[in-house]
Amino acid sequence: MLVLGIESSCDETGVALVQAAGVGVPRLLAHALHSQIEMHQAYGGVVPELASRDHIRRVLPLAQEVLGQAQRGLPELDVVAYTRGPGLAGALLVGAGVACALGAALRKPVLGVHHLEGHLLSPFLSQDPPEFPFVALLVSGGHTQLMLVEGVGRYEMLGETIDDAAGEAFDKSAKLLGLGYPGGPALSRLAQQGDPAAFKLPRPLLHSGDLDFSFAGLKTAVLTQVHKLGDALEARKADLAASTEAAIVEVLVRKSLMALDRSGLERIVVAGGVGANRRLREHLDAACARRGVRVHYPELSLCTDNGAMIALAAAMRLQAGVQQASAAYAFDVKPRWPLQALAA
């Protein structure tokens, strides 16, 4: 079974081809990605209309590139998958429209995929794929969630953010420090030059007793420090970046360990863009090594939005029999679509 996946939920256009056989983990044959970061930098963030227009320009050339890499032709496809949500409505419509038009032209079925499920399952494409069941720390953009994952489509929410997510805390703090767009990676790079103990910043909900997250207060604390420093900010910017990163990472690690304790499991998966953070990986790896817990991550190239995770999620849902691809080519998108609402 050959599955073509199209991702267009925000500011990256991704296309990939995976092959699934039997019950084994699907194999990635080829993938290609175009990032819109350079285009959006002038505006300090994603401009939805510009994002949608760029997806239109990129998606078909990327599909041709992927098929060329894999040395496969369009008639060989079995399923065309696309991101149905969540994401920017206009951007989602581009991928959905292209996928359904392609499916109709080829008389092949199509399948809409949940963007976060794609992230959740993306570590299965790594050199060290996990096994079910596991605890998942999903840290992608505006989402920070801890989930119990028993199988494909079998997800139980353990805790989630009640305001700003970890990714938003990185981006908003970076903006306060004048680091530009995209802020999260810029803050992490600067943090490597600073002292993580230089500023005493809050660890919101660290001792709440539950598994929920809240990072809005941390952002406010960073703003307060910026105002206090005034003209001295430039000299202390790396220290403040390092302290901010340390606060976010400590909360993520401590809550993840609590989730493992409560679930009784000894395997955790970290997925989403923040999963590429160097400090998070180092501290979580060390904490889990002390407990004899296995940690799994996506490959670094697959941490951000990409077509490979969409093709993979579609293939795994089809393999597990929890969803069927459809030859009905009318489509809708779901800009707001909680993962826990995803029907198995």
C-alpha positions as CSV (number, residue, x, y, z in Angstrom):
1,M,0.0,0.0,0.0
2,L,1.4,3.3,-1.1
3,V,0.2,6.4,0.7
4,L,0.9,10.0,-0.4
5,G,0.6,12.5,2.5
6,I,0.1,16.2,2.1
7,E,0.6,18.6,5.1
8,S,-0.5,22.3,4.8
9,S,-1.9,23.2,8.2
10,C,0.3,26.3,8.8
11,D,3.5,27.7,7.4
12,E,5.2,24.5,6.0
13,T,4.2,22.6,2.9
14,G,5.1,18.9,3.2
15,V,4.6,16.0,0.9
16,A,5.7,12.4,1.5
17,L,5.3,8.8,0.4
18,V,5.1,5.8,2.7
19,Q,4.8,2.2,2.0
20,A,2.8,-0.1,4.3
21,A,2.7,-3.9,4.2
22,G,1.0,-6.2,6.6
23,V,1.2,-5.2,10.3
24,G,4.8,-3.8,10.2
25,V,5.6,-0.1,10.7
26,P,5.2,1.7,7.4
27,R,8.4,2.7,5.6
28,L,9.2,6.2,4.5
29,L,10.2,6.2,0.8
30,A,10.6,9.9,0.3
31,H,9.6,13.3,1.6
32,A,10.0,17.0,0.7
33,L,9.3,20.1,2.7
34,H,9.1,23.8,2.0
35,S,9.2,26.2,4.9
36,Q,7.7,29.7,4.7
37,I,9.8,31.1,7.5
38,E,11.7,33.6,5.3
39,M,8.4,34.9,3.8
40,H,6.8,35.5,7.2
41,Q,9.8,37.0,9.0
42,A,9.1,40.5,7.8
43,Y,5.7,40.4,9.6
44,G,7.0,38.8,12.9
45,G,4.6,35.8,12.5
46,V,2.5,33.8,10.1
47,V,0.2,35.7,7.8
48,P,-2.6,33.2,7.0
49,E,-3.5,34.5,3.5
50,L,0.2,34.5,2.5
51,A,0.6,31.0,3.9
52,S,-2.4,29.7,1.9
53,R,-1.2,31.3,-1.4
54,D,2.3,29.8,-0.9
55,H,0.9,26.3,-0.3
56,I,-0.9,26.6,-3.7
57,R,2.4,27.3,-5.4
58,R,4.4,24.6,-3.6
59,V,2.3,21.5,-3.1
60,L,2.3,20.0,-6.7
61,P,6.0,20.6,-7.4
62,L,6.7,18.9,-4.0
63,A,4.5,16.0,-4.9
64,Q,6.4,15.6,-8.2
65,E,9.7,15.8,-6.3
66,V,8.7,13.1,-3.9
67,L,7.4,10.7,-6.6
68,G,10.7,11.3,-8.5
69,Q,12.8,10.5,-5.4
70,A,10.8,7.3,-4.8
71,Q,10.8,6.4,-8.5
72,R,7.1,5.9,-8.4
73,G,4.3,7.2,-10.6
74,L,0.9,8.6,-9.7
75,P,-1.0,5.5,-10.9
76,E,0.9,3.4,-8.3
77,L,-0.7,5.4,-5.4
78,D,-3.3,3.5,-3.3
79,V,-4.4,6.4,-1.0
80,V,-4.0,10.1,-0.9
81,A,-3.9,11.5,2.7
82,Y,-4.1,15.1,3.8
83,T,-4.2,17.2,7.0
84,R,-7.9,17.8,7.8
85,G,-7.1,19.9,11.0
86,P,-6.4,21.5,13.3
87,G,-4.7,24.5,11.7
88,L,-5.3,27.6,9.6
89,A,-8.6,27.2,7.7
90,G,-7.3,28.6,4.4
91,A,-4.1,26.6,4.5
92,L,-5.9,23.4,5.3
93,L,-8.3,23.9,2.4
94,V,-5.4,24.0,0.0
95,G,-4.0,20.6,1.0
96,A,-7.5,19.1,1.3
97,G,-8.5,20.4,-2.1
98,V,-5.4,19.2,-3.9
99,A,-5.6,15.8,-2.2
100,C,-9.2,15.2,-3.1
101,A,-8.8,16.5,-6.6
102,L,-5.8,14.2,-7.1
103,G,-7.8,11.3,-5.6
104,A,-10.7,12.0,-8.0
105,A,-8.5,12.2,-11.0
106,L,-6.7,8.9,-10.2
107,R,-9.9,7.3,-8.9
108,K,-8.1,6.5,-5.6
109,P,-9.5,6.9,-2.1
110,V,-8.6,9.8,0.2
111,L,-8.2,10.1,3.9
112,G,-8.2,13.2,6.2
113,V,-5.7,13.0,9.0
114,H,-5.5,14.8,12.4
115,H,-2.4,16.9,12.5
116,L,-1.6,16.1,16.1
117,E,-2.1,12.4,15.6
118,G,0.6,12.7,12.9
119,H,3.0,14.3,15.4
120,L,2.0,11.7,18.0
121,L,2.9,8.8,15.7
122,S,5.9,10.4,14.0
123,P,8.5,8.6,16.3
124,F,7.5,5.4,14.5
125,L,9.6,6.6,11.6
126,S,12.7,7.0,13.7
127,Q,15.6,4.6,14.0
128,D,14.3,3.6,17.4
129,P,10.5,3.3,17.0
130,P,8.4,2.8,20.2
131,E,5.9,0.1,21.0
132,F,2.4,0.5,22.4
133,P,1.4,1.4,25.1
134,F,3.3,4.6,26.1
135,V,2.9,8.0,27.6
136,A,3.2,10.8,25.1
137,L,4.3,14.3,25.7
138,L,3.0,16.3,22.7
139,V,4.5,19.7,22.4
140,S,3.6,21.3,19.1
141,G,2.8,25.0,18.6
142,G,-0.2,25.9,20.6
143,H,-0.5,22.4,22.1
144,T,1.1,20.9,25.2
145,Q,-0.5,17.6,26.2
146,L,0.3,14.5,28.1
147,M,-1.6,11.4,26.8
148,L,-1.8,7.7,27.5
149,V,-1.5,6.0,24.1
150,E,-2.7,2.4,24.0
151,G,-2.8,2.0,20.3
152,V,-3.7,3.8,17.0
153,G,-6.7,5.9,17.8
154,R,-6.8,4.9,21.4
155,Y,-5.8,8.0,23.3
156,E,-6.6,9.2,26.8
157,M,-5.9,12.8,27.8
158,L,-3.9,13.0,31.1
159,G,-3.2,16.7,31.1
160,E,-3.0,19.7,28.8
161,T,-2.3,23.4,28.8
162,I,-5.0,25.7,30.3
163,D,-3.5,28.8,28.6
164,D,-0.2,29.3,26.8
165,A,1.5,26.2,25.5
166,A,5.2,25.5,25.8
167,G,5.8,26.5,22.2
168,E,3.9,29.7,22.7
169,A,5.9,30.5,25.8
170,F,9.1,30.0,23.8
171,D,7.9,32.2,20.9
172,K,6.3,35.0,23.1
173,S,9.3,35.2,25.4
174,A,11.6,35.4,22.4
175,K,9.6,38.3,21.0
176,L,9.9,40.1,24.4
177,L,13.7,39.6,24.0
178,G,13.6,41.0,20.5
179,L,14.7,37.8,18.9
180,G,12.4,37.9,15.9
181,Y,10.6,35.1,14.1
182,P,10.6,32.1,14.6
183,G,11.2,32.9,18.2
184,G,11.5,29.4,19.9
185,P,14.6,28.2,18.0
186,A,16.2,31.6,18.3
187,L,15.7,31.6,22.1
188,S,17.1,28.1,22.4
189,R,20.2,29.0,20.5
190,L,20.8,32.1,22.6
191,A,20.2,30.1,25.8
192,Q,23.2,28.0,25.1
193,Q,25.4,31.0,25.8
194,G,23.6,31.9,29.1
195,D,23.3,30.9,32.7
196,P,20.0,29.0,33.4
197,A,20.1,29.9,37.0
198,A,20.7,33.7,36.5
199,F,17.0,34.6,37.0
200,K,14.5,33.1,39.3
201,L,11.5,32.5,37.1
202,P,8.2,30.7,38.1
203,R,7.5,27.1,37.3
204,P,3.7,27.3,36.8
205,L,1.6,24.4,38.1
206,L,4.7,22.5,39.0
207,H,3.2,21.5,42.4
208,S,-0.5,21.5,41.4
209,G,-0.9,17.8,41.8
210,D,-2.4,17.4,38.4
211,L,-0.8,17.0,34.9
212,D,-2.1,20.2,33.4
213,F,0.2,23.0,32.1
214,S,0.2,26.8,32.3
215,F,2.9,29.0,30.8
216,A,1.1,32.4,30.6
217,G,2.5,33.4,34.0
218,L,6.0,32.6,32.9
219,K,5.7,34.9,29.9
220,T,4.5,37.7,32.3
221,A,7.5,37.1,34.5
222,V,9.9,37.4,31.5
223,L,8.2,40.7,30.6
224,T,8.7,41.9,34.1
225,Q,12.4,41.0,34.0
226,V,12.8,42.8,30.6
227,H,11.3,46.0,32.1
228,K,13.5,45.7,35.2
229,L,16.7,45.3,33.1
230,G,16.0,48.2,30.9
231,D,19.2,49.3,29.1
232,A,21.0,46.3,30.7
233,L,18.9,43.8,28.8
234,E,21.3,43.4,25.9
235,A,24.1,42.3,28.2
236,R,21.8,39.9,30.1
237,K,19.7,38.6,27.2
238,A,21.4,35.2,27.0
239,D,21.0,34.6,30.7
240,L,17.3,35.5,30.6
241,A,16.8,33.2,27.6
242,A,18.6,30.4,29.4
243,S,16.5,30.9,32.5
244,T,13.3,30.9,30.5
245,E,14.2,27.7,28.7
246,A,15.2,26.1,32.0
247,A,11.8,26.9,33.6
248,I,9.8,25.5,30.6
249,V,11.9,22.4,30.4
250,E,11.7,21.7,34.2
251,V,7.9,21.8,34.1
252,L,7.8,19.5,31.0
253,V,10.1,17.0,32.5
254,R,8.6,16.9,36.0
255,K,5.0,16.5,34.6
256,S,6.2,13.8,32.2
257,L,7.7,11.8,35.1
258,M,4.5,12.2,37.1
259,A,2.5,10.9,34.1
260,L,4.8,7.8,33.9
261,D,4.3,7.2,37.7
262,R,0.5,7.4,37.5
263,S,0.3,5.2,34.4
264,G,2.7,2.6,35.6
265,L,4.3,2.6,32.1
266,E,8.0,2.6,31.3
267,R,8.0,4.2,27.9
268,I,7.5,7.8,26.8
269,V,7.3,9.4,23.4
270,V,8.1,13.1,22.9
271,A,6.6,14.6,19.7
272,G,6.1,18.0,18.1
273,G,8.4,21.0,17.4
274,V,9.5,21.6,21.0
275,G,10.6,18.0,21.0
276,A,13.7,19.1,19.1
277,N,14.8,21.3,22.0
278,R,18.3,20.2,23.1
279,R,17.9,21.0,26.8
280,L,14.6,19.1,26.9
281,R,16.1,16.0,25.4
282,E,19.1,16.1,27.7
283,H,17.2,16.5,30.9
284,L,14.4,14.1,30.0
285,D,16.9,11.5,28.8
286,A,18.9,11.8,32.1
287,A,15.8,11.6,34.3
288,C,14.4,8.6,32.5
289,A,17.8,6.8,32.4
290,R,17.8,7.0,36.2
291,R,14.4,5.3,36.3
292,G,15.1,2.7,33.5
293,V,12.5,4.3,31.3
294,R,12.7,4.3,27.5
295,V,12.4,7.6,25.6
296,H,11.6,7.9,22.0
297,Y,11.7,11.0,19.7
298,P,11.0,11.7,16.1
299,E,14.1,12.3,13.9
300,L,15.1,15.9,14.1
301,S,14.0,16.5,10.5
302,L,10.5,15.3,11.3
303,C,9.9,17.2,14.5
304,T,8.3,20.2,12.7
305,D,5.2,19.9,10.5
306,N,5.8,17.5,7.6
307,G,4.1,15.3,5.1
308,A,5.8,12.1,6.4
309,M,3.8,12.1,9.6
310,I,0.5,12.6,7.7
311,A,1.2,9.7,5.4
312,L,2.3,7.6,8.3
313,A,-0.7,8.3,10.4
314,A,-3.0,7.5,7.5
315,A,-1.2,4.2,6.8
316,M,-1.2,3.2,10.5
317,R,-5.0,3.9,10.8
318,L,-5.7,1.9,7.7
319,Q,-3.5,-1.0,9.0
320,A,-5.2,-1.0,12.4
321,G,-8.6,-1.0,10.7
322,V,-9.8,2.0,12.7
323,Q,-10.6,4.1,9.6
324,Q,-11.3,3.5,5.9
325,A,-10.2,5.7,3.1
326,S,-13.1,7.1,1.1
327,A,-13.8,7.6,-2.6
328,A,-16.2,10.4,-1.8
329,Y,-14.3,13.6,-2.8
330,A,-16.4,16.3,-1.1
331,F,-14.3,17.5,1.8
332,D,-14.3,19.8,4.8
333,V,-11.6,20.9,7.2
334,K,-11.5,21.3,11.0
335,P,-9.4,24.3,12.1
336,R,-10.3,23.5,15.7
337,W,-10.3,19.7,16.3
338,P,-9.3,18.4,19.8
339,L,-7.3,15.2,19.5
340,Q,-9.5,13.5,22.2
341,A,-12.5,14.0,19.9
342,L,-10.8,11.9,17.2
343,A,-13.0,8.8,16.8
344,A,-11.1,5.6,16.6
